[in-house]
């Protein structure tokens, strides 16, 4: 019995040590600026880094000379089927979390387990907006056309397609009348979260980002004092 209790104690100690190390590593690495190349081009495109308090999205103009997102993510796939929006928010995450957990009170242990250990599928969540309000969870940032093209490529490469077509996730779990879900590549895990996807997108586009991030706070810390 003593031997069993000793082993159990080691397991608990190991789990606690892992949790502490994970928290310290995430906090530290998410706030250390990732190296990025210098951009000499004129920065004429305004984009936004936005969080709902947990999950981050990149918010982009729906249409400019480089991209029309409504062609990739048709307005008709949203519940409202409205058109003419000015901005589109794009994020990536675990499909189970997106579809089965609209609020934290709806979280099931099975959903959390599958997501934490990379056992589930992923989805791209797209939300259209008429306007974007800057606040403590939403920050504007100016980028160049080449940076914007890097964001476009990163997002397109994250999509799971049927040949060239995006694959709509047919569900009643939309959060409003202007959003939709699309099949995506990759798997969510405790080491690669929805916010890791956003952080990597920012790094690809030479925007402020942390070395590694799984929570939104570290990402937003790079924008709080920038114009």
JOZI-V28065 format. One record per residue. N is the residue number from 1. RES is the residue in one small letter. SS is DSSP state (A for helix, B for strand, O for the rest). NEAR is the number of other ideal C-beta (glycine too) atoms within 8 Angstrom. Layout:
((N & RES & SS & NEAR) (N & RES & SS & NEAR))
//
This chain:
((1 & x & O & 4) (2 & x & A & 5) (3 & x & A & 6) (4 & x & A & 7) (5 & x & A & 8) (6 & x & A & 8) (7 & x & A & 8) (8 & x & A & 8) (9 & x & A & 8) (10 & x & A & 8) (11 & x & A & 8) (12 & x & A & 8) (13 & x & A & 8) (14 & x & A & 8) (15 & x & A & 8) (16 & x & A & 8) (17 & x & A & 8) (18 & x & A & 8) (19 & x & A & 8) (20 & x & A & 8) (21 & x & A & 8) (22 & x & A & 9) (23 & x & A & 8) (24 & x & A & 8) (25 & x & A & 9) (26 & x & A & 13) (27 & x & A & 9) (28 & x & A & 8) (29 & x & A & 12) (30 & x & A & 17) (31 & x & A & 9) (32 & x & O & 8) (33 & x & B & 9) (34 & x & O & 9) (35 & x & O & 3) (36 & x & O & 10) (37 & x & O & 4) (38 & x & O & 4) (39 & x & O & 10) (40 & x & O & 3) (41 & x & O & 8) (42 & x & O & 4) (43 & x & O & 9) (44 & x & O & 6) (45 & x & B & 12) (46 & x & B & 8) (47 & x & B & 13) (48 & x & B & 14) (49 & x & B & 16) (50 & x & B & 13) (51 & x & B & 13) (52 & x & O & 7) (53 & x & O & 6) (54 & x & O & 5) (55 & x & O & 11) (56 & x & B & 13) (57 & x & B & 13) (58 & x & B & 16) (59 & x & B & 14) (60 & x & B & 14) (61 & x & B & 10) (62 & x & O & 11) (63 & x & B & 7) (64 & x & O & 7) (65 & x & O & 3) (66 & x & O & 7) (67 & x & O & 9) (68 & x & B & 7) (69 & x & A & 12) (70 & x & A & 12) (71 & x & A & 5) (72 & x & A & 8) (73 & x & O & 10) (74 & x & O & 6) (75 & x & A & 10) (76 & x & A & 5) (77 & x & A & 7) (78 & x & O & 13) (79 & x & O & 8) (80 & x & O & 7) (81 & x & O & 7) (82 & x & O & 10) (83 & x & O & 6) (84 & x & O & 4) (85 & x & O & 13) (86 & x & O & 8) (87 & x & B & 14) (88 & x & B & 15) (89 & x & B & 14) (90 & x & B & 13) (91 & x & B & 13) (92 & x & B & 13) (93 & x & B & 14) (94 & x & B & 14) (95 & x & A & 12) (96 & x & A & 12) (97 & x & A & 11) (98 & x & A & 12) (99 & x & A & 11) (100 & x & A & 9) (101 & x & O & 12) (102 & x & O & 5) (103 & x & O & 5) (104 & x & A & 5) (105 & x & A & 4) (106 & x & A & 8) (107 & x & O & 8) (108 & x & O & 8) (109 & x & A & 6) (110 & x & A & 6) (111 & x & A & 12) (112 & x & A & 9) (113 & x & A & 9) (114 & x & A & 11) (115 & x & A & 14) (116 & x & A & 8) (117 & x & O & 8) (118 & x & O & 9) (119 & x & O & 7) (120 & x & O & 11) (121 & x & O & 9) (122 & x & B & 13) (123 & x & B & 15) (124 & x & B & 14) (125 & x & B & 14) (126 & x & B & 13) (127 & x & B & 11) (128 & x & B & 13) (129 & x & B & 12) (130 & x & O & 5) (131 & x & O & 6) (132 & x & O & 10) (133 & x & O & 5) (134 & x & O & 7) (135 & x & B & 5) (136 & x & O & 4) (137 & x & O & 8) (138 & x & B & 13) (139 & x & B & 11) (140 & x & B & 9) (141 & x & B & 12) (142 & x & B & 7) (143 & x & B & 13) (144 & x & O & 11) (145 & x & A & 10) (146 & x & A & 8) (147 & x & A & 15) (148 & x & A & 16) (149 & x & A & 9) (150 & x & A & 11) (151 & x & A & 15) (152 & x & A & 10) (153 & x & A & 9) (154 & x & A & 12) (155 & x & A & 12) (156 & x & A & 8) (157 & x & A & 7) (158 & x & A & 11) (159 & x & B & 13) (160 & x & O & 7) (161 & x & B & 9) (162 & x & B & 4) (163 & x & O & 4) (164 & x & O & 3) (165 & x & B & 6) (166 & x & B & 9) (167 & x & O & 10) (168 & x & B & 9) (169 & x & O & 11) (170 & x & O & 3) (171 & x & O & 7) (172 & x & O & 3) (173 & x & O & 9) (174 & x & O & 11) (175 & x & O & 6) (176 & x & O & 8) (177 & x & O & 8) (178 & x & O & 11) (179 & x & B & 13) (180 & x & B & 11) (181 & x & B & 15) (182 & x & B & 14) (183 & x & B & 12) (184 & x & B & 12) (185 & x & O & 7) (186 & x & O & 9) (187 & x & O & 10) (188 & x & O & 13) (189 & x & B & 10) (190 & x & O & 7) (191 & x & O & 6) (192 & x & B & 10) (193 & x & O & 12) (194 & x & A & 12) (195 & x & A & 14) (196 & x & A & 12) (197 & x & A & 14) (198 & x & A & 16) (199 & x & A & 16) (200 & x & A & 10) (201 & x & A & 12) (202 & x & A & 13) (203 & x & A & 11) (204 & x & A & 10) (205 & x & O & 12) (206 & x & O & 9) (207 & x & O & 11) (208 & x & O & 9) (209 & x & O & 13) (210 & x & B & 15) (211 & x & O & 8) (212 & x & O & 10) (213 & x & O & 15) (214 & x & O & 11) (215 & x & O & 10) (216 & x & A & 11) (217 & x & A & 7) (218 & x & A & 16) (219 & x & A & 19) (220 & x & A & 13) (221 & x & O & 10) (222 & x & O & 12) (223 & x & O & 11) (224 & x & O & 8) (225 & x & O & 3) (226 & x & O & 8) (227 & x & O & 1))
//
